[in-house]
Amino acid sequence: METAARRYVRWVLSVHLALLVLVVAGVVYSAHEVYEHTRQQAVDQARERHELIAGQTARGIESHYSAILSDLKLLANSKKDERLAEGLKGMWVLAPALWDQMGQRVSHLMRINPQTMEVSAVYPEGPSAKVAAERIVADPANRAWLGQVRGPAVSSYRPDTGGGYCLAAVPVALDGSVLAAVVPFGTVQRSYLDPINAQDSIAAVVLEDAPTIGSAASFPGAMGFVDQISDPKVRAVAQKFLAAQRRGSVVTDVPTRGYERGGGNPLGRDDGTVPAATGRDRLKQRLFAVEPLHLPGKRSSVVVSSWMDEVDRLVASTFRRAAIGTVVLLVVVTAIVASTALQLIRGRLRLERERHAMLRRELDQARQIQLAWLPAADSDCPQACDIAAANKPASHVSGDFYDWFELGGCRVAVTIGDVTGHGMAAAFLMATTQLLVRTALRRSGEPGVCLEEVNGQLCSSGFGGQFVTMLVAVVDTDRGEVRIASAGHYPPMVCEGDSLRPLPMETNIVLGIEPDVRFVTERYDLSPGASLLLFTDGVIEARSDSGEHFALGRVRTALAGRQASARDMIDAVIEAVDDFRGGRDLQDDLTLVALQLQPAEAPAEPLAAAV
């Protein structure tokens, strides 16, 4: 029975695979009207594939050289053995296991006096190795480079009869010498470039931004310099990417002459083997993906390229195949839906629904836990003020936070903050920061001192490059004043009668960057009935369908005539933001806190900064 079941499963899968091919063909045929869109998708996929290949290749080459430099540093930092170590006399003790590891990547190890360029030790030992080392050091370019080694570094490519090489070197602090390893380019090419160049439709090359050294014809197909590229457009693109040391891809029209399949001439280099391009050469689109190589002491990149007509042929072929058997397609699809496919789809949908429901429950639980950290709408606050708040996350959980609590003596503390990013990571940092603020502010009572203490805690905790903007305000409802300090956060809006303006205060640096920053506490007088609106950048950076920001001016417009209560102010701004973005998803968490003092019978003095 088990054998029959397996046979049935194989039969079902085979039939569905055959039917799926026919369905895809029919779908492609029916989508002929969107051919250009389909081609663009194929181009984007080709870009991603090339960038992925270039990135993986670059990381492999970087790890190749990094392992060599690490081994050299291990040798350079080890103590000198006065005995003659077997296999590396007069240099350093080299364990057999270490040489077995290095020997797969390098051909020679040398210890060189950078002042005299004397080679005092070579490994492996032997007359031929000594001659090869002295020949390498005698090269003027190598001598100049070795004399400038001040830390781990990799030289530019050097051509020779064996396929070329690079030097990897580290200085030895003990005696001022330099340990250098000869890294044959052939090992790099065979391991990382040849597998790509073996394919007919794609080519890979390591490109360096260095003057050409020696004969251009002596460079292997997988190695090149910028000034060898014959086409000026391609050369300009290569120079731009190398100068900025950035990754990316570009599709450009280039002459077909000078390009060969595989690794023969993947950049169309002017190496003397092909005539220079002329105006009569046919132009074709070619895709170049560039990934920088982060090697100390040199500037180079991995370039992966291919003709775009491969993409065009693929898309055209798909559409041609889709033109066959439309009637058969309909019959087959009906048969699939009427038989086993329906059950398979139902089973898969049930599984996906369960997974989605489980994920939704977990995210809802995380949101509920986060909301529990925020003060409730009916939290106690002084009778002389009215407080309301709102928090709308861009995803299920928010990186924004707010809080308020009494400090005693008619004082109420109000805080608002924004953690970089949004999602679970930002929510964890938000909870930590909120707890630190409560503890520090209750202890010191001063906003500036509170920010300094929280900043020190965040800098020592190490949250992986995340930082926090924050505003801390202490409102004395009896005196009608606010003491406030900011860490890179937007100043609050103060509303007094018809006047709506941001507080003229110093914002200072964000939290979590510099541990010794001083945060200034500023004091302002508030008139009875005045209101404060605290908000995060998710409010003013909300975008409309046209990409325009909500901006501070629309906050003023939304609050005009809508200051009857703190909740009325919050609702007015949220309503304006929702109307402005027209159903567009929030790009960042949106948080507001409004505090309104009870109005007095007599008008108060206008807002003024106190010393």
C-alpha positions as CSV (number, residue, x, y, z in Angstrom):
1,M,0.0,0.0,0.0
2,E,2.9,2.4,0.8
3,T,4.5,1.6,-2.5
4,A,1.2,2.3,-4.3
5,A,0.8,5.5,-2.4
6,R,4.3,6.7,-3.4
7,R,3.6,5.7,-7.0
8,Y,0.3,7.7,-6.9
9,V,2.1,10.7,-5.5
10,R,4.7,10.6,-8.2
11,W,2.1,10.3,-10.9
12,V,0.1,13.2,-9.5
13,L,3.2,15.4,-9.2
14,S,4.3,14.5,-12.7
15,V,0.9,15.3,-14.2
16,H,0.7,18.6,-12.3
17,L,4.1,19.6,-13.4
18,A,3.2,18.9,-17.1
19,L,0.0,20.8,-16.7
20,L,1.7,23.6,-14.9
21,V,4.0,24.1,-17.9
22,L,1.0,24.3,-20.2
23,V,-0.7,26.8,-17.8
24,V,2.3,29.0,-17.7
25,A,2.5,28.9,-21.5
26,G,-1.2,29.9,-21.7
27,V,-0.7,32.7,-19.1
28,V,2.3,34.1,-21.0
29,Y,0.3,34.0,-24.3
30,S,-2.7,35.8,-22.7
31,A,-0.3,38.4,-21.2
32,H,1.2,39.3,-24.6
33,E,-0.3,42.8,-24.3
34,V,2.0,43.5,-21.3
35,Y,5.1,42.3,-23.0
36,E,7.2,45.4,-22.1
37,H,6.2,45.0,-18.5
38,T,7.2,41.4,-18.6
39,R,10.6,42.3,-20.1
40,Q,11.2,44.9,-17.5
41,Q,10.6,42.3,-14.8
42,A,13.0,40.0,-16.6
43,V,15.6,42.7,-16.7
44,D,15.1,43.4,-13.0
45,Q,15.5,39.7,-12.2
46,A,18.7,39.6,-14.3
47,R,20.0,42.7,-12.4
48,E,19.3,40.9,-9.1
49,R,20.9,37.7,-10.3
50,H,24.0,39.5,-11.5
51,E,24.2,41.6,-8.3
52,L,23.8,38.5,-6.2
53,I,26.5,36.6,-8.2
54,A,28.8,39.7,-8.0
55,G,28.2,40.1,-4.3
56,Q,28.8,36.4,-3.5
57,T,31.9,36.4,-5.6
58,A,33.2,39.6,-4.0
59,R,32.6,38.2,-0.5
60,G,34.4,35.0,-1.4
61,I,37.4,36.9,-2.7
62,E,37.4,39.2,0.3
63,S,37.4,36.1,2.6
64,H,40.2,34.6,0.5
65,Y,42.5,37.6,1.2
66,S,41.2,38.2,4.7
67,A,42.3,34.6,5.7
68,I,45.7,35.3,4.3
69,L,46.1,38.6,6.2
70,S,44.8,37.0,9.4
71,D,47.5,34.3,9.1
72,L,50.1,36.9,8.4
73,K,49.1,38.9,11.4
74,L,49.2,35.7,13.5
75,L,52.8,35.2,12.4
76,A,53.8,38.8,12.8
77,N,52.4,39.0,16.4
78,S,54.0,35.7,17.5
79,K,57.2,35.8,19.5
80,K,60.5,35.2,17.7
81,D,61.9,31.7,18.3
82,E,65.6,31.8,18.8
83,R,65.8,28.2,17.6
84,L,65.8,27.5,13.9
85,A,62.2,26.5,13.2
86,E,62.0,23.6,10.7
87,G,60.6,24.9,7.4
88,L,61.0,28.6,8.0
89,K,64.5,29.3,9.3
90,G,65.3,32.8,10.4
91,M,61.7,34.1,10.2
92,W,59.0,32.8,12.5
93,V,57.8,29.5,13.8
94,L,55.3,28.2,11.3
95,A,53.2,25.4,12.4
96,P,52.6,22.7,9.7
97,A,48.8,23.1,10.1
98,L,49.1,26.8,9.5
99,W,51.2,26.4,6.3
100,D,48.8,23.7,5.1
101,Q,46.1,26.3,5.4
102,M,48.1,29.1,3.8
103,G,49.7,27.0,1.1
104,Q,46.3,26.6,-0.5
105,R,46.2,30.3,-1.1
106,V,49.8,31.6,-1.4
107,S,52.9,30.5,-3.3
108,H,55.6,32.1,-1.1
109,L,56.1,33.8,2.2
110,M,58.8,36.5,2.6
111,R,60.2,38.6,5.3
112,I,61.5,41.9,3.9
113,N,63.4,44.8,5.2
114,P,61.4,47.8,3.9
115,Q,64.5,50.1,4.1
116,T,66.9,48.0,2.1
117,M,64.4,45.7,0.4
118,E,66.6,42.8,1.5
119,V,64.7,39.4,1.6
120,S,65.9,37.8,4.8
121,A,63.7,34.7,4.7
122,V,61.6,32.8,2.2
123,Y,59.2,30.0,2.7
124,P,59.1,27.3,1.2
125,E,62.9,27.3,1.3
126,G,65.1,26.6,-1.7
127,P,67.1,28.4,-4.3
128,S,64.3,28.7,-6.8
129,A,62.0,30.3,-4.1
130,K,64.8,32.7,-3.1
131,V,65.2,33.8,-6.8
132,A,61.5,34.2,-7.3
133,A,61.2,36.3,-4.1
134,E,64.1,38.5,-5.1
135,R,62.6,38.9,-8.6
136,I,59.3,40.0,-7.1
137,V,61.0,42.5,-4.7
138,A,63.1,43.8,-7.6
139,D,60.0,45.0,-9.4
140,P,59.9,48.8,-9.0
141,A,56.2,48.8,-8.4
142,N,56.5,46.2,-5.7
143,R,59.4,48.0,-4.0
144,A,57.4,51.2,-3.9
145,W,54.4,49.5,-2.5
146,L,56.3,47.4,0.1
147,G,58.0,50.6,1.4
148,Q,54.6,52.1,2.2
149,V,53.1,49.2,4.1
150,R,52.0,50.5,7.5
151,G,49.2,48.0,8.2
152,P,47.5,45.0,6.6
153,A,47.3,45.7,2.9
154,V,46.9,44.0,-0.5
155,S,48.7,45.3,-3.6
156,S,47.4,45.8,-7.1
157,Y,47.6,43.0,-9.6
158,R,51.1,42.3,-11.0
159,P,51.5,40.4,-14.3
160,D,54.0,37.6,-14.7
161,T,54.4,34.5,-16.8
162,G,52.4,32.4,-14.3
163,G,49.2,34.3,-14.6
164,G,49.9,37.3,-12.3
165,Y,49.7,37.8,-8.5
166,C,49.0,40.2,-5.7
167,L,51.0,40.8,-2.6
168,A,49.4,40.6,0.9
169,A,51.6,42.1,3.6
170,V,51.6,43.1,7.2
171,P,54.2,45.1,9.2
172,V,56.1,43.4,12.0
173,A,56.2,45.7,15.0
174,L,59.0,43.7,16.7
175,D,61.8,44.5,14.2
176,G,60.2,46.8,11.6
177,S,60.2,44.2,8.8
178,V,57.3,43.3,6.6
179,L,55.8,39.8,6.2
180,A,54.5,39.4,2.6
181,A,52.7,36.6,0.9
182,V,52.6,36.1,-2.9
183,V,48.9,35.4,-3.8
184,P,48.7,33.9,-7.3
185,F,45.7,35.4,-9.1
186,G,45.1,32.0,-10.7
187,T,43.9,30.6,-7.3
188,V,41.4,33.4,-7.1
189,Q,40.3,33.0,-10.7
190,R,39.9,29.3,-10.5
191,S,37.9,29.4,-7.2
192,Y,35.7,32.4,-7.8
193,L,35.7,33.5,-11.4
194,D,36.1,30.5,-13.7
195,P,32.9,28.8,-12.5
196,I,31.0,32.0,-13.7
197,N,33.0,32.4,-16.9
198,A,32.4,28.7,-17.8
199,Q,28.8,29.7,-18.6
200,D,28.2,31.0,-22.1
201,S,25.8,33.7,-21.2
202,I,27.7,35.5,-18.4
203,A,31.2,36.8,-17.7
204,A,33.0,37.9,-14.5
205,V,36.2,40.0,-14.0
206,V,38.1,41.7,-11.2
207,L,38.5,45.3,-12.2
208,E,41.1,47.6,-10.5
209,D,41.4,51.4,-10.6
210,A,45.2,51.5,-11.1
211,P,47.5,52.4,-13.9
212,T,48.3,49.7,-16.4
213,I,51.6,47.9,-15.5
214,G,53.4,46.0,-18.2
215,S,51.9,44.6,-21.3
216,A,48.1,44.7,-21.6
217,A,48.2,41.4,-23.4
218,S,49.7,39.7,-20.3
219,F,46.6,40.2,-18.2
220,P,44.3,37.1,-17.9
221,G,40.7,37.3,-19.1
222,A,39.3,37.6,-15.6
223,M,41.5,40.5,-14.6
224,G,41.6,44.1,-15.9
225,F,42.2,47.8,-15.3
226,V,39.9,50.7,-16.0
227,D,42.1,52.3,-18.6
228,Q,42.0,49.1,-20.7
229,I,38.3,49.4,-21.4
230,S,38.0,50.6,-25.0
231,D,34.4,51.8,-24.9
232,P,34.3,55.3,-23.3
233,K,30.8,54.8,-21.9
234,V,31.7,51.6,-20.2
235,R,35.0,53.1,-19.0
236,A,33.1,56.1,-17.5
237,V,30.6,53.8,-15.7
238,A,33.5,51.7,-14.3
239,Q,35.4,54.8,-13.1
240,K,32.2,56.1,-11.4
241,F,31.6,52.9,-9.5
242,L,35.2,52.4,-8.5
243,A,35.6,56.0,-7.4
244,A,32.5,55.8,-5.1
245,Q,33.3,52.2,-4.1
246,R,29.6,51.4,-4.4
247,R,27.6,48.5,-5.6
248,G,25.0,48.5,-8.4
249,S,24.1,47.6,-11.9
250,V,23.7,49.4,-15.2
251,V,22.4,48.5,-18.7
252,T,24.1,50.4,-21.5
253,D,24.5,50.2,-25.3
254,V,28.0,49.1,-26.2
255,P,29.6,48.0,-29.5
256,T,29.6,44.2,-30.0
257,R,33.3,44.2,-31.2
258,G,35.7,43.4,-28.4
259,Y,33.4,41.3,-26.3
260,E,33.6,37.6,-26.2
261,R,31.6,34.9,-24.5
262,G,32.8,33.5,-21.2
263,G,35.9,35.0,-19.6
264,G,37.6,35.8,-22.9
265,N,37.1,39.6,-22.8
266,P,34.2,40.3,-20.5
267,L,34.8,44.1,-20.4
268,G,35.6,44.6,-24.1
269,R,39.1,45.6,-23.1
270,D,41.4,47.2,-25.5
271,D,44.1,44.6,-25.1
272,G,45.5,44.6,-28.6
273,T,43.6,41.4,-29.7
274,V,40.7,43.2,-31.3
275,P,40.4,46.3,-33.5
276,A,39.1,49.5,-31.9
277,A,35.4,50.1,-32.1
278,T,34.1,52.2,-35.0
279,G,30.9,54.1,-35.7
280,R,29.8,51.2,-38.0
281,D,29.9,48.6,-35.1
282,R,26.5,47.3,-34.1
283,L,25.4,48.5,-30.7
284,K,23.7,46.1,-28.2
285,Q,22.6,46.4,-24.7
286,R,24.9,44.8,-22.1
287,L,24.2,44.5,-18.3
288,F,27.0,45.2,-15.9
289,A,26.7,44.5,-12.2
290,V,29.5,45.9,-10.0
291,E,30.3,44.9,-6.4
292,P,33.2,46.6,-4.6
293,L,36.0,44.6,-3.1
294,H,36.8,45.8,0.4
295,L,40.4,45.0,0.5
296,P,42.9,47.2,2.5
297,G,45.2,49.3,0.5
298,K,43.5,48.9,-2.9
299,R,40.4,49.9,-4.8
300,S,38.8,47.2,-6.9
301,S,35.5,45.6,-7.8
302,V,34.0,42.5,-9.2
303,V,32.1,43.0,-12.5
304,V,29.6,40.5,-13.8
305,S,28.1,41.2,-17.2
306,S,26.1,39.6,-20.0
307,W,24.3,40.6,-23.2
308,M,20.7,41.7,-22.7
309,D,19.6,39.9,-25.8
310,E,19.7,36.8,-23.6
311,V,16.8,38.3,-21.7
312,D,15.0,39.3,-24.9
313,R,15.4,35.8,-26.3
314,L,14.1,34.3,-23.1
315,V,11.0,36.5,-23.1
316,A,10.4,36.0,-26.8
317,S,10.7,32.3,-26.4
318,T,8.3,32.2,-23.6
319,F,5.7,34.1,-25.6
320,R,6.2,31.9,-28.7
321,R,5.7,28.7,-26.7
322,A,2.6,30.2,-25.1
323,A,0.9,30.5,-28.5
324,I,0.5,26.8,-28.8
325,G,-2.5,24.9,-27.5
326,T,-4.8,27.5,-25.9
327,V,-7.8,25.1,-26.2
328,V,-5.8,22.3,-24.7
329,L,-4.8,24.6,-21.9
330,L,-8.4,25.3,-21.0
331,V,-9.3,21.6,-21.0
332,V,-6.3,20.7,-18.9
333,V,-6.9,23.5,-16.3
334,T,-10.5,22.4,-16.0
335,A,-9.3,18.8,-15.4
336,I,-6.8,19.9,-12.8
337,V,-9.4,22.0,-10.9
338,A,-11.9,19.2,-11.1
339,S,-9.5,16.5,-9.7
340,T,-6.6,16.4,-7.4
341,A,-5.5,20.1,-7.6
342,L,-8.6,21.3,-5.9
343,Q,-7.8,19.2,-2.8
344,L,-4.2,20.2,-2.8
345,I,-5.1,23.8,-3.0
346,R,-7.6,23.5,-0.2
347,G,-5.1,21.8,2.0
348,R,-2.4,24.4,1.3
349,L,-4.8,27.2,1.9
350,R,-5.8,25.7,5.3
351,L,-2.2,25.4,6.2
352,E,-1.5,29.0,5.2
353,R,-4.5,30.3,7.1
354,E,-3.4,28.6,10.2
355,R,0.1,30.0,9.9
356,H,-1.2,33.4,9.2
357,A,-3.6,33.3,12.1
358,M,-0.8,32.1,14.4
359,L,1.5,35.0,13.2
360,R,-1.4,37.4,13.6
361,R,-2.0,36.3,17.2
362,E,1.6,36.6,18.1
363,L,1.8,40.1,16.6
364,D,-1.4,41.1,18.3
365,Q,-0.1,39.9,21.6
366,A,3.1,41.9,21.1
367,R,1.0,45.0,20.3
368,Q,-1.1,44.4,23.5
369,I,2.1,44.1,25.6
370,Q,3.4,47.3,24.0
371,L,0.1,49.2,24.7
372,A,0.3,48.1,28.3
373,W,3.5,50.1,28.6
374,L,1.8,53.3,27.5
375,P,-0.4,55.2,29.9
376,A,-4.1,54.7,29.6
377,A,-6.4,57.4,28.5
378,D,-7.9,57.7,32.0
379,S,-4.5,57.8,33.8
380,D,-4.4,60.2,36.7
381,C,-3.2,63.6,35.9
382,P,-3.4,67.0,37.7
383,Q,-6.8,68.6,37.7
384,A,-5.3,71.7,36.2
385,C,-4.5,70.0,32.9
386,D,-6.0,67.7,30.3
387,I,-3.8,65.1,28.5
388,A,-4.5,62.8,25.5
389,A,-2.4,60.8,23.2
390,A,-2.4,58.6,20.1
391,N,0.0,56.0,18.6
392,K,-0.4,54.5,15.1
393,P,2.3,52.0,14.2
394,A,3.6,51.7,10.6
395,S,3.6,47.9,11.2
396,H,2.0,45.8,13.9
397,V,4.3,47.2,16.6
398,S,5.6,50.7,17.0
399,G,9.1,52.2,17.7
400,D,7.5,55.4,19.0
401,F,6.5,55.8,22.7
402,Y,5.0,58.4,25.0
403,D,4.4,58.6,28.7
404,W,3.1,60.9,31.4
405,F,3.1,60.7,35.2
406,E,3.0,62.9,38.2
407,L,6.2,64.1,39.9
408,G,4.5,65.7,42.9
409,G,4.0,69.4,43.7
410,C,1.5,70.0,40.8
411,R,4.1,68.8,38.4
412,V,3.4,66.3,35.6
413,A,6.1,64.8,33.4
414,V,5.3,64.2,29.7
415,T,7.7,62.4,27.4
416,I,7.7,61.3,23.8
417,G,10.3,59.5,21.8
418,D,11.1,57.9,18.4
419,V,13.4,54.8,18.0
420,T,15.0,54.4,14.6
421,G,13.0,52.1,12.4
422,H,9.9,50.2,13.4
423,G,8.9,46.7,14.1
424,M,9.9,44.3,16.8
425,A,13.5,45.5,17.2
426,A,12.4,49.1,17.6
427,A,9.7,48.0,20.1
428,F,12.2,46.3,22.4
429,L,14.4,49.4,22.5
430,M,11.3,51.5,23.0
431,A,10.3,49.6,26.1
432,T,13.9,49.7,27.5
433,T,14.1,53.5,26.9
434,Q,10.7,54.2,28.5
435,L,11.6,52.3,31.6
436,L,14.9,54.2,31.9
437,V,13.1,57.6,31.4
438,R,10.6,56.8,34.2
439,T,13.4,55.8,36.6
440,A,15.8,58.7,35.8
441,L,13.1,61.4,35.8
442,R,11.6,60.4,39.1
443,R,15.0,60.4,40.6
444,S,16.3,63.8,39.2
445,G,13.2,65.7,38.3
446,E,15.2,67.6,35.7
447,P,14.6,66.8,31.9
448,G,18.2,67.6,30.9
449,V,19.7,65.4,33.7
450,C,17.2,62.6,32.8
451,L,18.3,62.7,29.2
452,E,22.0,62.6,30.1
453,E,21.4,59.5,32.3
454,V,19.3,57.7,29.7
455,N,21.9,58.5,27.0
456,G,24.7,57.0,29.1
457,Q,22.7,53.9,29.7
458,L,21.9,53.5,25.9
459,C,25.4,54.1,24.8
460,S,26.8,51.5,27.2
461,S,24.1,48.9,26.3
462,G,25.0,48.5,22.6
463,F,21.8,48.3,20.5
464,G,23.5,47.7,17.2
465,G,23.6,51.2,15.8
466,Q,20.0,52.2,16.8
467,F,19.4,55.6,18.3
468,V,16.5,57.5,19.9
469,T,15.1,61.0,19.6
470,M,13.3,62.1,22.7
471,L,11.5,65.1,24.3
472,V,11.1,65.4,28.1
473,A,8.9,68.1,29.5
474,V,7.9,68.8,33.2
475,V,4.9,71.0,33.4
476,D,4.2,72.8,36.6
477,T,0.4,73.5,36.5
478,D,0.5,75.7,39.6
479,R,3.2,78.1,38.3
480,G,2.2,77.8,34.6
481,E,5.6,76.9,33.4
482,V,7.3,74.0,31.5
483,R,10.8,72.8,31.9
484,I,11.9,70.9,28.8
485,A,14.9,69.3,27.1
486,S,15.2,67.7,23.7
487,A,17.5,65.0,22.2
488,G,17.2,65.5,18.5
489,H,13.4,65.7,18.7
490,Y,11.1,68.2,17.0
491,P,10.1,71.1,19.4
492,P,6.5,70.9,20.5
493,M,3.8,73.2,19.2
494,V,2.4,75.6,21.8
495,C,-1.1,76.9,21.3
496,E,-2.2,80.1,23.0
497,G,-5.4,81.6,21.7
498,D,-4.9,82.1,18.0
499,S,-1.2,81.7,18.2
500,L,0.3,78.4,17.0
501,R,4.1,78.1,17.0
502,P,6.9,75.7,17.8
503,L,8.8,76.4,21.0
504,P,12.1,78.1,20.2
505,M,14.4,75.6,21.9
506,E,17.7,73.8,21.3
507,T,17.2,70.2,20.0
508,N,20.7,68.8,20.7
509,I,22.0,65.3,19.5
510,V,20.0,62.1,19.6
511,L,20.4,59.5,22.3
512,G,22.6,56.5,21.9
513,I,25.4,58.1,19.9
514,E,27.8,60.0,22.2
515,P,27.9,59.1,25.9
516,D,29.2,62.4,27.2
517,V,26.7,64.8,25.7
518,R,25.2,67.6,27.9
519,F,21.5,68.3,27.6
520,V,20.2,71.7,28.5
521,T,16.9,72.2,30.4
522,E,15.0,75.2,29.2
523,R,12.1,76.9,30.9
524,Y,9.1,78.6,29.4
525,D,6.1,80.3,30.8
526,L,2.6,79.1,29.7
527,S,-0.5,81.2,29.9
528,P,-3.7,79.6,31.4
529,G,-5.5,77.6,28.8
530,A,-2.3,77.1,26.7
531,S,-1.8,73.8,25.0
532,L,1.3,71.8,24.1
533,L,1.3,69.3,21.2
534,L,4.2,66.8,21.1
535,F,4.6,64.7,18.0
536,T,7.1,62.4,16.2
537,D,8.4,62.7,12.6
538,G,5.8,60.3,11.4
539,V,3.3,63.2,11.5
540,I,5.0,65.8,9.4
541,E,6.7,63.2,7.1
542,A,3.5,61.5,6.2
543,R,3.2,61.4,2.4
544,S,0.4,62.0,0.0
545,D,-0.1,60.0,-3.2
546,S,2.0,62.6,-5.0
547,G,4.9,62.1,-2.5
548,E,4.4,65.4,-0.8
549,H,5.1,65.6,3.0
550,F,2.4,66.7,5.4
551,A,4.8,69.3,6.9
552,L,4.4,71.6,9.9
553,G,2.2,74.1,8.2
554,R,-0.6,71.6,7.9
555,V,-0.4,70.8,11.6
556,R,-1.1,74.5,12.3
557,T,-4.0,74.4,9.8
558,A,-5.4,71.3,11.4
559,L,-5.3,72.8,14.9
560,A,-6.9,76.1,14.0
561,G,-10.2,76.2,15.9
562,R,-9.8,72.7,17.2
563,Q,-8.5,73.3,20.7
564,A,-11.5,72.6,22.9
565,S,-9.7,69.7,24.6
566,A,-6.5,67.7,24.3
567,R,-8.4,64.8,22.7
568,D,-9.9,67.3,20.2
569,M,-6.4,68.4,19.2
570,I,-5.2,64.8,18.7
571,D,-8.3,63.9,16.6
572,A,-7.9,67.0,14.5
573,V,-4.3,66.2,13.5
574,I,-4.9,62.5,12.9
575,E,-8.0,63.3,10.8
576,A,-5.9,65.8,8.7
577,V,-3.1,63.3,8.2
578,D,-5.5,60.5,7.2
579,D,-7.2,62.8,4.7
580,F,-3.8,64.0,3.3
581,R,-2.3,60.5,2.7
582,G,-5.5,59.3,1.1
583,G,-5.3,55.6,2.1
584,R,-1.5,55.4,1.5
585,D,0.3,53.3,4.1
586,L,2.2,55.0,6.9
587,Q,5.9,55.1,6.2
588,D,6.8,55.6,9.8
589,D,5.1,55.3,13.2
590,L,2.8,58.3,14.1
591,T,2.5,59.5,17.7
592,L,1.0,62.6,19.3
593,V,0.6,63.8,22.8
594,A,-1.5,66.9,23.7
595,L,-1.5,68.6,27.1
596,Q,-3.9,71.5,27.8
597,L,-3.9,73.7,30.9
598,Q,-7.2,74.8,32.3
599,P,-8.0,78.3,31.1
600,A,-7.8,81.2,33.6
601,E,-10.3,84.0,33.7
602,A,-7.7,86.7,32.9
603,P,-5.5,86.5,29.8
604,A,-1.9,85.5,30.5
605,E,1.4,86.9,29.3
606,P,2.6,85.7,25.9
607,L,5.1,82.8,25.6
608,A,8.6,83.9,26.7
609,A,11.8,81.9,27.2
610,A,13.2,82.2,30.7
611,V,16.8,82.3,31.6
